[in-house]
């Protein structure tokens, strides 16, 4: 299923021209228009799914192997010393386009990009959180 009003559906299916790194029948990998670093790409399914909660297992199962393949290429071909695999769900988590996509961001070891600031917790808080989540599973 595609959403005719979704820009990522249009990008993933070639309706809007973009620089494509990889493409198969299920995904298109394109370069991010506002890259966090040189070589930053997006893995975009060709079908429309708003976020991870809507993603079928079959499509989800293909994302990590593709991310591994791209990250390995980044280390070999463009000098990345590492890479982040980032996937946001919902506006509160930073999702700005409501079509599931995964960022592969090469890291070169000379930037100050921080994905989160480590916090603190205690055993009681962890226990309560774990119990709540187990009930929802």
MDTraj code that builds the backbone (N, CA, C; nanometers):
import mdtraj as md
import numpy as np

residues = "UNK UNK UNK UNK UNK UNK UNK UNK UNK UNK UNK UNK UNK UNK UNK UNK UNK UNK UNK UNK UNK UNK UNK UNK UNK UNK UNK UNK UNK UNK UNK UNK UNK UNK UNK UNK UNK UNK UNK UNK UNK UNK UNK UNK UNK UNK UNK UNK UNK UNK UNK UNK UNK UNK UNK UNK UNK UNK UNK UNK UNK UNK UNK UNK UNK UNK UNK UNK UNK UNK UNK UNK UNK UNK UNK UNK UNK UNK UNK UNK UNK UNK UNK UNK UNK UNK UNK UNK UNK UNK UNK UNK UNK UNK UNK UNK UNK UNK UNK UNK UNK UNK UNK UNK UNK UNK UNK UNK UNK UNK UNK UNK UNK UNK UNK UNK UNK UNK UNK UNK UNK UNK UNK UNK UNK UNK UNK UNK UNK UNK UNK UNK UNK UNK UNK UNK UNK".split()
xyz = np.array([
    [0.0842, -0.1175, 0.0000],
    [0.0000, 0.0000, 0.0000],
    [0.0889, 0.1241, 0.0000],
    [0.0539, 0.2219, -0.0802],
    [0.1231, 0.3492, -0.0847],
    [0.0279, 0.4596, -0.0429],
    [0.0854, 0.5671, 0.0085],
    [0.0083, 0.6855, 0.0431],
    [0.0473, 0.7934, -0.0570],
    [-0.0448, 0.8333, -0.1415],
    [-0.0156, 0.9310, -0.2466],
    [0.0241, 1.0678, -0.1922],
    [-0.0030, 1.0938, -0.0647],
    [0.0334, 1.2214, -0.0034],
    [0.1649, 1.2141, 0.0742],
    [0.2322, 1.1004, 0.0723],
    [0.3537, 1.0793, 0.1509],
    [0.4773, 1.1018, 0.0647],
    [0.5608, 1.1960, 0.1057],
    [0.6819, 1.2251, 0.0288],
    [0.7776, 1.1066, 0.0272],
    [0.7843, 1.0288, 0.1361],
    [0.8747, 0.9136, 0.1374],
    [0.8238, 0.8010, 0.0478],
    [0.6921, 0.7869, 0.0329],
    [0.6399, 0.6913, -0.0653],
    [0.6860, 0.7319, -0.2046],
    [0.6805, 0.8611, -0.2328],
    [0.7219, 0.9119, -0.3638],
    [0.8710, 0.8939, -0.3853],
    [0.9516, 0.9206, -0.2829],
    [1.0968, 0.9022, -0.2932],
    [1.1319, 0.7542, -0.3085],
    [1.0701, 0.6701, -0.2275],
    [1.1029, 0.5269, -0.2278],
    [1.0639, 0.4584, -0.3582],
    [0.9653, 0.5117, -0.4252],
    [0.9170, 0.4494, -0.5483],
    [0.9616, 0.5214, -0.6745],
    [1.0519, 0.6186, -0.6593],
    [1.1107, 0.6848, -0.7750],
    [1.0244, 0.7916, -0.8393],
    [0.9156, 0.8320, -0.7753],
    [0.8310, 0.9378, -0.8306],
    [0.8993, 1.0741, -0.8212],
    [0.9849, 1.0897, -0.7212],
    [1.0661, 1.2104, -0.7042],
    [1.2117, 1.1666, -0.7195],
    [1.2859, 1.2297, -0.8097],
    [1.4259, 1.1903, -0.8292],
    [1.5089, 1.2145, -0.7034],
    [1.5993, 1.1219, -0.6758],
    [1.6897, 1.1328, -0.5619],
    [1.8139, 1.0505, -0.5922],
    [1.9186, 1.0742, -0.5183],
    [2.0388, 0.9932, -0.5334],
    [2.0175, 0.8632, -0.4572],
    [2.0162, 0.7531, -0.5301],
    [1.9874, 0.6224, -0.4728],
    [2.1156, 0.5421, -0.4570],
    [2.1409, 0.4943, -0.3372],
    [2.2556, 0.4085, -0.3101],
    [2.2240, 0.2627, -0.3412],
    [2.1015, 0.2200, -0.3096],
    [2.0637, 0.0788, -0.3218],
    [1.9132, 0.0724, -0.3455],
    [1.8715, -0.0295, -0.4197],
    [1.7293, -0.0513, -0.4397],
    [1.7025, -0.1984, -0.4694],
    [1.5952, -0.2498, -0.4119],
    [1.5439, -0.3816, -0.4483],
    [1.3920, -0.3717, -0.4507],
    [1.3213, -0.4834, -0.4506],
    [1.1763, -0.4792, -0.4627],
    [1.1061, -0.4257, -0.3380],
    [1.1747, -0.4268, -0.2214],
    [1.1110, -0.3845, -0.0971],
    [1.1600, -0.2507, -0.0429],
    [1.2841, -0.2128, -0.0735],
    [1.3450, -0.0944, -0.0121],
    [1.4172, -0.0094, -0.1163],
    [1.4293, 0.1178, -0.0844],
    [1.5204, 0.2069, -0.1556],
    [1.6031, 0.2763, -0.0483],
    [1.7325, 0.2875, -0.0732],
    [1.8230, 0.3572, 0.0179],
    [1.8690, 0.4832, -0.0533],
    [1.8370, 0.5972, 0.0087],
    [1.8702, 0.7259, -0.0520],
    [1.9549, 0.8095, 0.0434],
    [2.0240, 0.9076, -0.0128],
    [2.1019, 0.9985, 0.0704],
    [2.0085, 1.1005, 0.1342],
    [2.0298, 1.1270, 0.2626],
    [1.9481, 1.2221, 0.3375],
    [1.9698, 1.3624, 0.2822],
    [1.8614, 1.4380, 0.2632],
    [1.8700, 1.5740, 0.2107],
    [1.9313, 1.6713, 0.3114],
    [1.9265, 1.6368, 0.4399],
    [1.9849, 1.7194, 0.5464],
    [2.0757, 1.6304, 0.6310],
    [2.1895, 1.5895, 0.5751],
    [2.2720, 1.4875, 0.6413],
    [2.3356, 1.5330, 0.7726],
    [2.3395, 1.4396, 0.8662],
    [2.4097, 1.4627, 0.9922],
    [2.5605, 1.4503, 0.9728],
    [2.6031, 1.3763, 0.8705],
    [2.7442, 1.3622, 0.8347],
    [2.7521, 1.3190, 0.6888],
    [2.8706, 1.3279, 0.6327],
    [2.8911, 1.2881, 0.4934],
    [2.8559, 1.1400, 0.4762],
    [2.7649, 1.1100, 0.3832],
    [2.7264, 0.9722, 0.3557],
    [2.6004, 0.9246, 0.4262],
    [2.5356, 1.0106, 0.5037],
    [2.4134, 0.9771, 0.5787],
    [2.3046, 0.9333, 0.4800],
    [2.2509, 0.8127, 0.4997],
    [2.1469, 0.7598, 0.4121],
    [2.0244, 0.7154, 0.4913],
    [1.9150, 0.6941, 0.4182],
    [1.7897, 0.6453, 0.4756],
    [1.7490, 0.5165, 0.4067],
    [1.7146, 0.4165, 0.4852],
    [1.6527, 0.2947, 0.4326],
    [1.5018, 0.3177, 0.4394],
    [1.4360, 0.3149, 0.3232],
    [1.2927, 0.3437, 0.3174],
    [1.2197, 0.2272, 0.2504],
    [1.1253, 0.1639, 0.3206],
    [1.0429, 0.0634, 0.2532],
    [0.9592, 0.1292, 0.1434],
    [0.9332, 0.0564, 0.0375],
    [0.8537, 0.1102, -0.0726],
    [0.7050, 0.1171, -0.0386],
    [0.6605, 0.0330, 0.0527],
    [0.5222, 0.0386, 0.0996],
    [0.5142, 0.1349, 0.2177],
    [0.3963, 0.1899, 0.2410],
    [0.3779, 0.2889, 0.3473],
    [0.3420, 0.2229, 0.4803],
    [0.4246, 0.2494, 0.5797],
    [0.3996, 0.2110, 0.7193],
    [0.4377, 0.3329, 0.8012],
    [0.3500, 0.3781, 0.8877],
    [0.3756, 0.5024, 0.9608],
    [0.4998, 0.4949, 1.0478],
    [0.5152, 0.3849, 1.1198],
    [0.6304, 0.3711, 1.2090],
    [0.6519, 0.2224, 1.2383],
    [0.7440, 0.1942, 1.3281],
    [0.7803, 0.0562, 1.3595],
    [0.6618, -0.0261, 1.4075],
    [0.5670, 0.0379, 1.4766],
    [0.4520, -0.0365, 1.5288],
    [0.3622, -0.0910, 1.4186],
    [0.3688, -0.0340, 1.2985],
    [0.2882, -0.0811, 1.1861],
    [0.3657, -0.1709, 1.0900],
    [0.4960, -0.1825, 1.1096],
    [0.5821, -0.2524, 1.0149],
    [0.5628, -0.4037, 1.0233],
    [0.5338, -0.4706, 0.9114],
    [0.5226, -0.6168, 0.9140],
    [0.6582, -0.6813, 0.9463],
    [0.6543, -0.7960, 1.0108],
    [0.7777, -0.8658, 1.0480],
    [0.8684, -0.8898, 0.9281],
    [0.8108, -0.9225, 0.8145],
    [0.8899, -0.9520, 0.6947],
    [0.9724, -0.8304, 0.6512],
    [0.9133, -0.7120, 0.6566],
    [0.9861, -0.5902, 0.6182],
    [1.0872, -0.5540, 0.7266],
    [1.0474, -0.5658, 0.8520],
    [1.1378, -0.5358, 0.9631],
    [1.2612, -0.6258, 0.9586],
    [1.2423, -0.7517, 0.9231],
    [1.3528, -0.8477, 0.9213],
    [1.4592, -0.8132, 0.8179],
    [1.4253, -0.7359, 0.7178],
    [1.5229, -0.6997, 0.6156],
    [1.6021, -0.5751, 0.6445],
    [1.5593, -0.4962, 0.7413],
    [1.6235, -0.3672, 0.7663],
    [1.7637, -0.3825, 0.8247],
    [1.7814, -0.4643, 0.9273],
    [1.9129, -0.4761, 0.9911],
    [2.0192, -0.5376, 0.8999],
    [1.9895, -0.6418, 0.8248],
    [2.0914, -0.6915, 0.7320],
    [2.1325, -0.5858, 0.6285],
    [2.0365, -0.5069, 0.5842],
    [2.0677, -0.4003, 0.4896],
    [2.1507, -0.2908, 0.5568],
    [2.1177, -0.2563, 0.6806],
    [2.1957, -0.1574, 0.7557],
    [2.3394, -0.2059, 0.7755],
    [2.3562, -0.3338, 0.8057],
    [2.4906, -0.3912, 0.8225],
    [2.5707, -0.3797, 0.6931],
    [2.5082, -0.4140, 0.5840],
    [2.5741, -0.4087, 0.4529],
    [2.6181, -0.2658, 0.4194],
    [2.5297, -0.1694, 0.4436],
    [2.5610, -0.0293, 0.4153],
    [2.6682, 0.0226, 0.5105],
    [2.6566, -0.0079, 0.6381],
    [2.7568, 0.0363, 0.7356],
    [2.8946, -0.0190, 0.7041],
    [2.9003, -0.1438, 0.6636],
    [3.0281, -0.2046, 0.6246],
    [3.0865, -0.1308, 0.5048],
    [3.0024, -0.0981, 0.4072],
    [3.0489, -0.0235, 0.2898],
    [3.0989, 0.1150, 0.3296],
    [3.0320, 0.1798, 0.4244],
    [3.0749, 0.3122, 0.4705],
    [3.2147, 0.3065, 0.5314],
    [3.2399, 0.2011, 0.6083],
    [3.3723, 0.1866, 0.6703],
    [3.4789, 0.1574, 0.5653],
    [3.4457, 0.0789, 0.4647],
    [3.5433, 0.0412, 0.3624],
    [3.5659, 0.1507, 0.2591],
    [3.4616, 0.2206, 0.2187],
    [3.4706, 0.3082, 0.1019],
    [3.4860, 0.4571, 0.1313],
    [3.4307, 0.5048, 0.2445],
    [3.4369, 0.6494, 0.2674],
    [3.5065, 0.6874, 0.3974],
    [3.5738, 0.5926, 0.4584],
    [3.6560, 0.6234, 0.5755],
    [3.5834, 0.6379, 0.7071],
    [3.4585, 0.5936, 0.7144],
    [3.3873, 0.5997, 0.8423],
    [3.4558, 0.5080, 0.9423],
    [3.4658, 0.5546, 1.0651],
    [3.5254, 0.4738, 1.1721],
    [3.4181, 0.3939, 1.2461],
    [3.2935, 0.4283, 1.2204],
    [3.1788, 0.3613, 1.2795],
    [3.0532, 0.4174, 1.2153],
    [2.9376, 0.3758, 1.2647],
    [2.8123, 0.4287, 1.2117],
    [2.7012, 0.4069, 1.3129],
    [2.6021, 0.4959, 1.3092],
    [2.4828, 0.4818, 1.3914],
    [2.3687, 0.4322, 1.3041],
    [2.2866, 0.3461, 1.3628],
    [2.1614, 0.3034, 1.3017],
    [2.0527, 0.3641, 1.3894],
    [1.9755, 0.4585, 1.3323],
    [1.8797, 0.5358, 1.4116],
    [1.7414, 0.5220, 1.3495],
    [1.6429, 0.4960, 1.4337],
    [1.5066, 0.4810, 1.3859],
    [1.4142, 0.5459, 1.4878],
    [1.3436, 0.6516, 1.4492],
    [1.2572, 0.7281, 1.5391],
    [1.1103, 0.6913, 1.5173],
    [1.0343, 0.6850, 1.6260],
    [0.8924, 0.6507, 1.6204],
    [0.8112, 0.7527, 1.6974],
    [0.7331, 0.8311, 1.6261],
    [0.6504, 0.9343, 1.6883],
    [0.7245, 1.0658, 1.7003],
    [0.6471, 1.1732, 1.7008],
    [0.7060, 1.3069, 1.7084],
    [0.7887, 1.3262, 1.8349],
    [0.7449, 1.2698, 1.9468],
    [0.8188, 1.2851, 2.0723],
    [0.9581, 1.2238, 2.0640],
    [0.9752, 1.1292, 1.9712],
    [1.1050, 1.0628, 1.9525],
    [1.1842, 1.1222, 1.8363],
    [1.1323, 1.2292, 1.7757],
    [1.2052, 1.2947, 1.6685],
    [1.1629, 1.2563, 1.5281],
    [1.0569, 1.1779, 1.5145],
    [1.0104, 1.1411, 1.3803],
    [0.9417, 1.2612, 1.3170],
    [0.9928, 1.3044, 1.2005],
    [0.9347, 1.4199, 1.1317],
    [0.8585, 1.3805, 1.0058],
    [0.8902, 1.2658, 0.9492],
    [0.8159, 1.2130, 0.8344],
    [0.7523, 1.0823, 0.8800],
    [0.6217, 1.0734, 0.8683],
    [0.5498, 0.9579, 0.9213],
    [0.5372, 0.8465, 0.8178],
    [0.6543, 0.7991, 0.7777],
    [0.6727, 0.6806, 0.6938],
    [0.7963, 0.6144, 0.7532],
    [0.7842, 0.4908, 0.7984],
    [0.8972, 0.4219, 0.8612],
    [1.0237, 0.4391, 0.7764],
    [1.1322, 0.4732, 0.8416],
    [1.2626, 0.4803, 0.7757],
    [1.3709, 0.4673, 0.8809],
    [1.4859, 0.4241, 0.8372],
    [1.5994, 0.4045, 0.9260],
    [1.7177, 0.4846, 0.8731],
    [1.7789, 0.5613, 0.9609],
    [1.8971, 0.6400, 0.9261],
    [2.0230, 0.5557, 0.9473],
    [2.1151, 0.5609, 0.8520],
    [2.2483, 0.5049, 0.8697],
    [2.3416, 0.6254, 0.8603],
    [2.4040, 0.6585, 0.9733],
    [2.4848, 0.7803, 0.9832],
    [2.6304, 0.7424, 1.0059],
    [2.7160, 0.7662, 0.9057],
    [2.8578, 0.7360, 0.9250],
    [2.9183, 0.8300, 1.0288],
    [3.0098, 0.7752, 1.1081],
    [3.0789, 0.8540, 1.2104],
    [3.2281, 0.8466, 1.1827],
    [3.2920, 0.9606, 1.1913],
    [3.4326, 0.9721, 1.1538],
    [3.5257, 0.9951, 1.2729],
    [3.4690, 1.0041, 1.3922],
    [3.5506, 1.0184, 1.5126],
    [3.5941, 1.1601, 1.5423],
    [3.5453, 1.2564, 1.4671],
    [3.5874, 1.3944, 1.4891],
    [3.4681, 1.4887, 1.5032],
    [3.3546, 1.4356, 1.5469],
    [3.2374, 1.5213, 1.5634],
    [3.1897, 1.5158, 1.7076],
    [3.0957, 1.6018, 1.7393],
    [3.0411, 1.6058, 1.8747],
    [2.8935, 1.5671, 1.8766],
    [2.8494, 1.4949, 1.7741],
    [2.7104, 1.4523, 1.7662],
    [2.6820, 1.3545, 1.8808],
    [2.5793, 1.3856, 1.9583],
    [2.5401, 1.3000, 2.0706],
    [2.3957, 1.2587, 2.0486],
    [2.3683, 1.1291, 2.0546],
    [2.2332, 1.0809, 2.0321],
    [2.1470, 1.0859, 2.1578],
    [2.2077, 1.0738, 2.2740],
    [2.1356, 1.0913, 2.3990],
    [2.2345, 1.1144, 2.5114],
    [2.1842, 1.1747, 2.6174],
    [2.2651, 1.1996, 2.7358],
    [2.2320, 1.0914, 2.8378],
    [2.3302, 1.0101, 2.8784],
    [2.3038, 0.9048, 2.9763],
    [2.2453, 0.9611, 3.1059],
    [2.1472, 0.8923, 3.1587],
    [2.0832, 0.9340, 3.2830],
    [2.1132, 0.8363, 3.3949],
    [2.0280, 0.8375, 3.4960],
    [2.0454, 0.7479, 3.6109],
    [1.9110, 0.6827, 3.6425],
    [1.9163, 0.5752, 3.7180],
    [1.7959, 0.5082, 3.7637],
    [1.8297, 0.4330, 3.8917],
    [1.7318, 0.3676, 3.9495],
    [1.7572, 0.2837, 4.0668],
    [1.6821, 0.1521, 4.0498],
    [1.7110, 0.0573, 4.1348],
    [1.6553, -0.0773, 4.1221],
    [1.5027, -0.0772, 4.1312],
    [1.4453, 0.0026, 4.2195],
    [1.3003, 0.0060, 4.2357],
    [1.2311, 0.0608, 4.1103],
    [1.2878, 0.1669, 4.0555],
    [1.2313, 0.2245, 3.9328],
    [1.2400, 0.1239, 3.8178],
    [1.3530, 0.0558, 3.8044],
    [1.3674, -0.0458, 3.6997],
    [1.2652, -0.1573, 3.7161],
    [1.2435, -0.2017, 3.8400],
    [1.1483, -0.3094, 3.8670],
    [1.0069, -0.2683, 3.8258],
    [0.9642, -0.1470, 3.8617],
    [0.8299, -0.0993, 3.8271],
    [0.8142, -0.0868, 3.6760],
    [0.9145, -0.0303, 3.6107],
    [0.9095, -0.0143, 3.4658],
    [0.9033, -0.1498, 3.3965],
    [0.9822, -0.2446, 3.4430],
    [0.9857, -0.3787, 3.3857],
    [0.8487, -0.4453, 3.4013],
    [0.7882, -0.4348, 3.5175],
    [0.6569, -0.4974, 3.5422],
    [0.5518, -0.4379, 3.4488],
    [0.5524, -0.3070, 3.4324],
    [0.4549, -0.2412, 3.3433],
    [0.4712, -0.2867, 3.2004],
    [0.5945, -0.2933, 3.1556],
    [0.6208, -0.3348, 3.0182],
    [0.5863, -0.4815, 2.9945],
    [0.6166, -0.5673, 3.0910],
    [0.5832, -0.7099, 3.0775],
    [0.4330, -0.7280, 3.0624],
    [0.3527, -0.6519, 3.1374],
    [0.2077, -0.6630, 3.1276],
    [0.1574, -0.6198, 2.9886],
    [0.2267, -0.5257, 2.9273],
    [0.1854, -0.4769, 2.7949],
    [0.2275, -0.5698, 2.6819],
    [0.3267, -0.6552, 2.7076],
    [0.3703, -0.7504, 2.6048],
    [0.2643, -0.8567, 2.5853],
])
top = md.Topology()
chain = top.add_chain()
for i, resn in enumerate(residues, 1):
    res = top.add_residue(resn, chain, resSeq=i)
    for name in ("N", "CA", "C"):
        top.add_atom(name, md.element.get_by_symbol(name[0]), res)
traj = md.Trajectory(xyz[None], top)
